[in-house]
């Protein structure tokens, strides 16, 4: 599910404008990666620092969502620390996982 960049309202598939604020909906692309638990935290840090990521989802091999990180432009440092701590616990429990990265164009 996509979200409005301006107000954060949920957008339906195919919406061109936000039903709440009327701003144009940004096009979002999804990428999926398979990552081992050893490199999970470093890979997430690298992806979040690229800057155009809107959401990051970490799933196990069966497709169950383990962690969903809503990333915005200003998410760095102290705000990111609790997410990375939770990610460290997940990496200790799961051997392989999938990451879904949503990027705004």
N, C-alpha and C positions, 0 to 999 in steps of 0.2 A: 504494500500500500504506500502510495506517495503522499507527501505532506506539502502544504503551501509554504513557500520560502518566506513570505512576508508575515503571515499570521499563525502558521503552524497547524491549520485545520486539515483534516484528512481529506484527500482527494480520491475520487473514484477513478477506475481505469478509463482512460480516454478523455478525461476532463481537460479542457483547454484553458479554463479560468477557474479560480477559486470561488466556490459558492458563498463563502462568508465575506471576503473582502474584495473580490472581483479582480485581483491581480492575475496576470498571465501565469499559467502553470509551467514550471521549468521542465525540460525533458530530462528524465532520469534513466541512466543505463545501469545494468546490473552485471557484475563480473563475479565469477565463482572460482575459488582457489582451493586446492587440497594442500593442507599444511600439517607437518608433523608437530607434535607437542614441544619438541626441543626448540623450534624456531618460531613458535606461535607469537610470543610477546614481541620479539624483534620485528616480525612481519607486520603486526598491528601498528606498532609505533611508526614504522616506515610509511605505511598506507595513510595513517592519520596526518602525518606531517606533509603529505602531498597537497593538502588543502582543499580539494574539490570533492571530498567525500561527505555525503550527507548522513549515511547510516552504515553501520558495520554489524553483521550478524555472524555469530560463531555457532556452528552446528556440529553434532557428532556424526559418525558414519551413517547412522540410521535416519538422519534428517531432523532430529529433535533439536530445537533451539536451546542452546546453553546460555548464551549471552547476547544481548542486543545493545549496541552502543549508538545512541543518537549523536552524531558528530556535527558540530557547527564550526564556523570559521574561527571562533575564539576559544575552542576547547584545547587548552594546553596546560601543562604544569599541574597545579594543585587540583584542578577539576578532573584531570585525567587519571590521577593517582589511584582513587578507589576502583576505577574500572580495570586498571592494570593489575591491581591486587587480586581482584576476582578472576581475572584472566589467568593469573599464575596458579590459582587453585584448580581451575579447569584444566590447565595444561598438565598438572600433576595427576589428574584423574583419567584423562583421555589420551590415548596414544596417537591417533590421527583424527583430524577434524577438518571440516569445510568452512571456508569463510565466504560470505556473500558481501560484496562491496557495492553500495549504491552511490553513483557519482552524478552530480548535476552538471549538465552541459551548458 
